[in-house]
Amino acid sequence: MSLYHAIETLLVPLIVLACAVSVLARYAPRTRERVKAALAARLGGAAATGLRGRLVRWLAPQAAAGCASGCDDGGCNTCGSNTANTSEAQPGKPAGQVVRFVRKR
């Protein structure tokens, strides 16, 4: 086995694994956050110091914010907490947004 073949045998699976993790993180954000929280807890949680402490802080789950946070409980996925909702400020206006289609030239 040549050096090229050995590097290729190691490099290709690593690239495929990195792509699979990236796709999983993109399409399963809640699972990603649960796995990160479990890894942070196994590394020592908030009591970890030094390099492990930095890694725990990096892995710690971030607070979900906005409608694109990936959460599915309650009104999070409905964007009901959107501050741009002006239905209370102008009672005569409809609550929906106007969608305008424009033809490209």
C-alpha positions, 0 to 999 in steps of 0.5 A: 500500500502506497502513502497516497493510498493510505492518505486517500483511505483516511481522508475520503471517509473523514470528508464524508463524515464531516458532510454528514455531520453538517447535513445533520446539524442543518436539518436536525438542530434540536438533536444537534443541541441535545448531543452538544449538551450531552457532550458538554455534561460528560466533559465536566459541565460548568465545573470544568477548567482550562481547555476542557472548560473552553470546550464545554463553553463552546459546546454549551447550548445556545439560547434559541431566538427567533422563528428560525431557531428550530424549536417546535413547542408552543408558538415558536414555530408560528412566529407569534412573538414577532415584533413586526405584527402591527395588528394591535397598533392598527385595528382597521388593518388585516393581520396578514401580510400583503404578498406582491408578485413582480415579473422579472424583466 
